[in-house]
Amino acid sequence: MVKNQLRNLLLSGFILVFLISCWEKKKSIPVEQNGPESGIKYATGFSIQKNPDFTEIEVTSAWPGAEKSFTYALVPREKLAVMTFPRDAYDAIIATPVQRMVVTSTTHIPSLEALGVLHTVGGFPNTNLISSKEARKLVDDGNIKELGTNENINTEMVLELNPEVVMGFGINDTNKAYNTVQQSGIAVVYNGDWVEQTPLGKAEWIKFFAPFFQKEQEADRIFSEIETGYTEAKTMAQKATEKPTVLTGGLYKDVWYVAGGKSWMAQFLADANADYIWSESENTGSIGLSLEAVLEKGQQADFWFNPSSHTTYEEVKQINAHYQQFKAFTDRKIYSNAIEKGAKGGLIFYELAPQRPDLVLKDLIHILHPDVLPDYEPFFFKPLR
């Protein structure tokens, strides 16, 4: 009797141990198992939730007006083999740290470089647009392959590279090349850094990249330094006693495009303590105006930034003689972010500025209020020649 009870007890214990072992080998993760959301202070297009076993990232603004959000589960490589997720719970489940990646926008390059993981990039569409010296060396050495254009990415080359992730961007969800890549089993992750409208909001997307490489602490440190530099510069700008007026943009064919009052550029100008002529408009992008309308409102502006892609006064004059009617032209106070270019002609501003708004703001403060930052050397904005 005692012997039978002992045998049954041992058998029950064995079964229990076996069941626990199986559960540990293949742990099912319910969708609702979310930990506290990590601290995103400025960016509005994504969120991060840290869970005991994985990280969940949700992209809510992959493009302007996006109605669909995308959710990704990032799982440490050593845990992925012993975990299961409900079917269709995530748009992609990705092992971390990522070892091979394709990126599709130059704005992705600086974050990866700052995190020390640029070597994981194996391909890029239109590599001539890349300005980063470190990235250009990788291109020149054949480590970053040419993939055509983002709208018509070379899917055969992507499949040959066999990346774990393609970091994509798009104006909508109709990119057929991305569909082909996904159908082959490669994860496509949408990045909406370009949709953000505030300087620090754009810069905070470095925190989006970090979990793919288990570099969260490094990203927090980098962003904190940028945030501190930006806020300190903004505080210094408010001490300026004058508030110069500013005109932006230039003619494209017969339309003059100026920055909207709620745009990225307008926020820089406000933080630099400038009087931006169109600051009261609600536009988050550009505003299309006639030359006459711009002359009426901006002819007497003290400064003029970004006259299209023109880089010299002679070029500006030759493009349109009416440009000479602006006070900023006669006073030689026109500045451009299109002068500084990479080795193949890519504009450094559009690659690096989103991640380094502190440098952009200091450029503007030095130009608008030279007494505030007298010894500063502008990085992006240079005077027309």
C-alpha positions as CSV (number, residue, x, y, z in Angstrom):
1,M,0.0,0.0,0.0
2,V,2.7,2.4,1.1
3,K,4.8,1.3,-1.9
4,N,1.9,2.1,-4.3
5,Q,1.4,5.5,-2.8
6,L,5.1,6.3,-3.1
7,R,5.1,5.1,-6.7
8,N,2.1,7.3,-7.5
9,L,3.7,10.3,-5.8
10,L,6.9,9.9,-7.7
11,L,4.9,9.5,-11.0
12,S,2.9,12.7,-10.3
13,G,6.1,14.6,-9.5
14,F,7.7,13.4,-12.7
15,I,4.7,14.5,-14.8
16,L,4.7,17.9,-13.1
17,V,8.4,18.4,-13.7
18,F,7.8,17.3,-17.4
19,L,5.0,19.8,-17.8
20,I,7.0,22.7,-16.3
21,S,9.9,21.8,-18.5
22,C,7.7,21.9,-21.6
23,W,6.3,25.2,-20.6
24,E,9.8,26.7,-20.1
25,K,10.8,25.4,-23.5
26,K,7.9,27.0,-25.4
27,K,6.4,29.8,-23.4
28,S,3.2,31.3,-24.9
29,I,3.1,35.1,-24.6
30,P,-0.4,36.7,-24.5
31,V,-0.8,40.0,-26.4
32,E,-2.1,41.9,-23.4
33,Q,1.1,41.1,-21.4
34,N,2.5,44.7,-21.6
35,G,4.8,46.3,-19.2
36,P,5.0,50.1,-18.5
37,E,5.6,52.3,-21.5
38,S,9.1,53.6,-21.7
39,G,9.7,57.3,-21.4
40,I,9.1,59.0,-24.8
41,K,8.9,62.8,-24.1
42,Y,8.6,64.5,-27.5
43,A,8.1,62.0,-30.3
44,T,4.4,61.3,-31.1
45,G,4.8,58.7,-33.9
46,F,5.8,55.6,-31.8
47,S,5.7,54.1,-28.4
48,I,7.8,51.5,-26.7
49,Q,6.7,49.0,-24.0
50,K,9.2,46.9,-22.1
51,N,8.0,43.4,-21.1
52,P,9.8,40.8,-19.0
53,D,10.8,38.8,-22.1
54,F,10.6,41.1,-25.0
55,T,10.0,44.7,-26.2
56,E,7.0,45.9,-28.1
57,I,7.2,48.9,-30.4
58,E,4.1,50.5,-32.0
59,V,4.4,52.9,-34.9
60,T,1.3,55.1,-35.1
61,S,2.4,57.6,-37.7
62,A,4.3,55.7,-40.4
63,W,3.2,58.5,-42.9
64,P,1.1,61.6,-42.7
65,G,-2.5,60.7,-42.0
66,A,-1.8,57.0,-41.5
67,E,-4.9,55.2,-40.3
68,K,-3.1,52.0,-39.5
69,S,-0.6,51.4,-36.8
70,F,2.2,48.8,-37.0
71,T,3.3,46.8,-34.0
72,Y,6.6,44.9,-33.7
73,A,7.9,42.4,-31.1
74,L,11.6,42.5,-30.4
75,V,12.8,39.4,-28.7
76,P,16.4,38.6,-27.4
77,R,17.8,36.0,-29.8
78,E,18.4,33.5,-27.0
79,K,14.7,33.7,-25.9
80,L,13.0,33.6,-29.3
81,A,13.4,29.9,-29.8
82,V,11.5,29.1,-26.6
83,M,8.6,31.6,-27.1
84,T,5.4,31.6,-29.1
85,F,3.1,34.5,-29.9
86,P,-0.5,34.5,-30.9
87,R,-0.9,34.4,-34.6
88,D,-1.1,37.8,-36.3
89,A,-0.5,39.6,-33.0
90,Y,2.4,41.5,-34.5
91,D,3.4,42.8,-37.9
92,A,6.8,41.3,-37.3
93,I,8.7,39.4,-34.6
94,I,12.4,40.2,-34.7
95,A,15.4,38.6,-32.9
96,T,17.7,41.1,-31.2
97,P,20.4,42.3,-31.5
98,V,19.8,42.6,-35.2
99,Q,22.9,41.5,-37.2
100,R,21.9,42.4,-40.8
101,M,19.7,45.3,-41.8
102,V,18.7,47.4,-44.8
103,V,17.7,51.0,-44.3
104,T,16.0,53.3,-46.8
105,S,16.3,56.9,-45.7
106,T,19.4,59.0,-45.0
107,T,17.7,60.0,-41.7
108,H,18.3,56.5,-40.5
109,I,22.1,56.7,-40.9
110,P,23.0,59.1,-38.1
111,S,21.1,57.2,-35.4
112,L,22.8,53.9,-36.3
113,E,26.2,55.6,-36.5
114,A,25.7,57.2,-33.1
115,L,24.7,53.8,-31.6
116,G,27.8,52.2,-33.1
117,V,25.9,49.7,-35.3
118,L,26.3,51.2,-38.8
119,H,28.3,48.0,-39.7
120,T,25.0,46.1,-39.7
121,V,23.7,48.0,-42.7
122,G,24.1,45.9,-45.9
123,G,22.1,47.9,-48.4
124,F,20.6,51.3,-49.2
125,P,18.6,52.7,-52.1
126,N,20.5,55.4,-54.0
127,T,23.7,55.4,-52.0
128,N,24.9,58.7,-53.5
129,L,22.5,60.4,-51.2
130,I,24.5,59.3,-48.1
131,S,26.8,61.9,-46.7
132,S,28.2,60.4,-43.5
133,K,31.9,59.7,-43.9
134,E,31.7,56.4,-42.0
135,A,28.8,55.3,-44.1
136,R,30.4,56.4,-47.3
137,K,33.5,54.3,-46.5
138,L,31.2,51.3,-46.1
139,V,29.7,52.1,-49.5
140,D,33.0,52.5,-51.1
141,D,34.3,49.3,-49.6
142,G,31.3,47.4,-51.0
143,N,29.8,46.7,-47.6
144,I,26.7,48.7,-48.2
145,K,25.2,47.7,-51.5
146,E,23.3,49.9,-54.0
147,L,19.5,49.0,-54.0
148,G,18.1,51.3,-56.7
149,T,15.4,53.7,-55.4
150,N,13.1,53.4,-52.4
151,E,10.0,53.5,-54.6
152,N,11.4,50.7,-56.8
153,I,13.9,49.0,-54.5
154,N,15.8,46.1,-56.1
155,T,14.1,43.2,-54.3
156,E,16.4,40.6,-55.9
157,M,19.3,42.3,-54.3
158,V,17.5,42.6,-51.0
159,L,16.7,38.9,-51.0
160,E,20.3,38.1,-51.9
161,L,21.5,40.2,-48.9
162,N,19.0,38.3,-46.7
163,P,18.7,41.0,-44.0
164,E,16.8,40.3,-40.8
165,V,15.1,43.7,-41.1
166,V,14.3,46.2,-43.8
167,M,13.8,49.6,-42.2
168,G,11.3,51.2,-44.6
169,F,9.5,54.5,-45.0
170,G,6.7,55.4,-47.3
171,I,4.0,58.0,-48.1
172,N,1.4,55.2,-47.9
173,D,1.2,51.4,-47.7
174,T,1.3,50.7,-51.5
175,N,5.0,49.9,-51.9
176,K,4.8,46.6,-53.8
177,A,8.5,46.0,-53.2
178,Y,8.0,45.9,-49.5
179,N,5.2,43.3,-49.9
180,T,7.6,41.1,-51.9
181,V,10.2,41.4,-49.2
182,Q,7.7,40.5,-46.5
183,Q,6.4,37.5,-48.5
184,S,10.0,36.2,-48.6
185,G,10.0,36.1,-44.8
186,I,12.1,39.3,-44.2
187,A,10.6,41.7,-41.7
188,V,9.7,45.2,-42.9
189,V,9.6,47.8,-40.2
190,Y,8.1,51.2,-41.0
191,N,9.9,54.2,-39.6
192,G,8.0,57.5,-39.4
193,D,10.8,59.8,-38.1
194,W,10.2,62.2,-41.0
195,V,6.6,62.7,-40.0
196,E,7.5,64.3,-36.6
197,Q,7.0,68.1,-36.6
198,T,9.2,69.1,-33.6
199,P,13.0,69.2,-33.4
200,L,13.3,67.1,-30.3
201,G,10.5,64.8,-31.5
202,K,12.6,63.9,-34.6
203,A,15.8,63.5,-32.6
204,E,14.0,61.1,-30.1
205,W,13.6,58.5,-32.8
206,I,17.1,57.3,-31.9
207,K,15.2,55.5,-29.1
208,F,13.2,53.7,-31.8
209,F,16.3,52.2,-33.3
210,A,17.9,51.3,-29.9
211,P,15.9,48.2,-29.0
212,F,16.7,46.5,-32.3
213,F,20.3,46.4,-31.0
214,Q,19.8,46.3,-27.3
215,K,21.2,49.8,-27.0
216,E,18.5,51.5,-25.0
217,Q,20.8,53.0,-22.4
218,E,23.1,54.3,-25.0
219,A,20.2,55.9,-26.9
220,D,18.9,57.5,-23.7
221,R,22.3,59.0,-22.9
222,I,22.8,60.3,-26.5
223,F,19.3,61.9,-26.6
224,S,19.7,63.4,-23.1
225,E,22.9,65.2,-24.3
226,I,21.1,66.5,-27.4
227,E,18.0,67.6,-25.3
228,T,20.2,69.4,-22.8
229,G,22.2,71.2,-25.6
230,Y,19.0,72.2,-27.3
231,T,17.2,73.5,-24.2
232,E,20.3,75.4,-23.0
233,A,20.6,77.1,-26.4
234,K,16.9,78.0,-26.5
235,T,17.2,79.6,-23.0
236,M,20.2,81.6,-24.2
237,A,18.3,82.8,-27.3
238,Q,15.5,84.3,-25.2
239,K,18.1,86.7,-23.7
240,A,18.5,88.5,-27.0
241,T,17.0,92.0,-26.9
242,E,16.0,92.1,-30.6
243,K,13.7,89.7,-32.5
244,P,14.7,89.8,-36.2
245,T,12.1,89.0,-38.9
246,V,12.6,86.0,-41.0
247,L,11.6,84.9,-44.5
248,T,12.0,81.3,-45.8
249,G,11.9,79.4,-49.0
250,G,11.9,80.3,-52.7
251,L,10.3,79.9,-56.0
252,Y,9.7,76.5,-57.6
253,K,8.4,77.4,-61.1
254,D,5.8,80.0,-60.3
255,V,5.1,79.0,-56.7
256,W,7.0,80.2,-53.6
257,Y,7.0,77.6,-50.9
258,V,7.5,78.9,-47.3
259,A,7.6,76.9,-44.1
260,G,4.2,76.6,-42.4
261,G,3.8,78.1,-38.9
262,K,3.6,74.7,-37.2
263,S,6.4,73.1,-39.2
264,W,9.8,71.8,-38.1
265,M,11.6,74.9,-39.4
266,A,9.1,77.3,-37.8
267,Q,9.7,75.7,-34.4
268,F,13.4,76.2,-34.8
269,L,12.9,79.9,-35.6
270,A,10.6,80.3,-32.6
271,D,13.1,78.7,-30.3
272,A,15.9,80.9,-31.8
273,N,13.8,83.9,-30.8
274,A,13.0,85.0,-34.3
275,D,9.9,86.7,-35.6
276,Y,8.9,84.3,-38.4
277,I,6.5,86.1,-40.8
278,W,4.2,83.0,-41.2
279,S,4.3,81.8,-37.6
280,E,0.6,82.2,-37.2
281,S,-0.4,79.8,-40.0
282,E,-1.5,76.3,-38.9
283,N,0.3,74.5,-41.7
284,T,2.7,71.7,-40.6
285,G,4.3,71.5,-44.1
286,S,5.0,74.1,-46.7
287,I,2.6,76.9,-47.9
288,G,2.5,77.6,-51.6
289,L,2.3,81.4,-52.4
290,S,2.7,83.7,-55.3
291,L,5.8,85.9,-55.7
292,E,3.5,89.0,-55.2
293,A,2.1,87.7,-51.9
294,V,5.6,87.0,-50.6
295,L,6.9,90.4,-51.6
296,E,4.0,92.1,-49.9
297,K,4.6,90.3,-46.6
298,G,8.3,89.5,-46.6
299,Q,10.1,92.2,-48.6
300,Q,11.4,93.9,-45.5
301,A,12.4,90.7,-43.6
302,D,15.8,91.0,-41.9
303,F,16.9,87.5,-42.8
304,W,16.1,85.0,-45.5
305,F,16.7,81.2,-45.1
306,N,16.8,78.5,-47.7
307,P,16.2,80.2,-51.0
308,S,15.4,76.8,-52.7
309,S,18.7,75.1,-53.6
310,H,20.6,78.3,-54.6
311,T,23.9,78.9,-53.0
312,T,25.2,82.2,-54.5
313,Y,23.8,85.7,-54.8
314,E,24.6,85.7,-58.5
315,E,22.7,82.5,-59.0
316,V,19.7,83.9,-57.1
317,K,19.7,87.0,-59.2
318,Q,19.9,85.1,-62.4
319,I,17.0,82.8,-61.5
320,N,14.7,85.6,-60.8
321,A,15.5,89.3,-60.9
322,H,12.7,90.1,-58.5
323,Y,14.7,88.4,-55.7
324,Q,16.8,91.6,-55.6
325,Q,13.8,93.5,-54.3
326,F,14.1,91.8,-50.9
327,K,15.9,93.6,-48.1
328,A,17.7,90.4,-47.1
329,F,19.2,90.3,-50.6
330,T,20.5,93.8,-50.6
331,D,21.8,93.4,-47.0
332,R,23.5,90.1,-47.9
333,K,21.6,88.2,-45.1
334,I,20.6,85.1,-47.0
335,Y,21.6,81.7,-45.5
336,S,21.2,78.2,-47.0
337,N,21.3,74.7,-45.6
338,A,22.1,73.4,-49.1
339,I,25.7,74.5,-49.3
340,E,27.2,71.7,-47.2
341,K,27.2,68.5,-49.2
342,G,28.5,65.0,-48.9
343,A,31.1,63.5,-51.2
344,K,28.5,62.5,-53.8
345,G,26.3,65.6,-53.5
346,G,23.9,64.5,-50.8
347,L,22.7,67.3,-48.5
348,I,24.2,66.9,-45.0
349,F,21.3,68.9,-43.5
350,Y,18.6,66.5,-44.5
351,E,20.6,63.5,-43.3
352,L,22.0,64.8,-39.9
353,A,19.9,67.7,-38.8
354,P,16.9,65.6,-37.7
355,Q,19.2,63.8,-35.2
356,R,21.1,67.0,-34.2
357,P,18.6,69.7,-33.6
358,D,20.9,71.2,-31.0
359,L,23.3,72.1,-33.8
360,V,20.6,73.5,-36.0
361,L,19.3,75.8,-33.3
362,K,22.8,77.0,-32.4
363,D,23.4,77.8,-36.1
364,L,20.3,79.9,-36.2
365,I,21.0,81.7,-32.9
366,H,24.5,82.6,-34.0
367,I,23.2,84.0,-37.3
368,L,20.2,85.9,-35.8
369,H,21.8,86.9,-32.5
370,P,25.6,87.0,-33.1
371,D,26.2,88.4,-29.6
372,V,24.6,85.4,-27.9
373,L,26.9,82.8,-29.5
374,P,29.8,84.9,-30.8
375,D,32.5,82.2,-31.1
376,Y,30.2,79.5,-32.5
377,E,30.9,78.1,-36.0
378,P,27.7,77.3,-37.9
379,F,27.5,73.7,-39.0
380,F,24.5,73.5,-41.4
381,F,23.5,77.1,-42.3
382,K,26.1,79.0,-44.3
383,P,25.8,82.5,-46.0
384,L,25.3,82.6,-49.7
385,R,28.5,83.4,-51.5
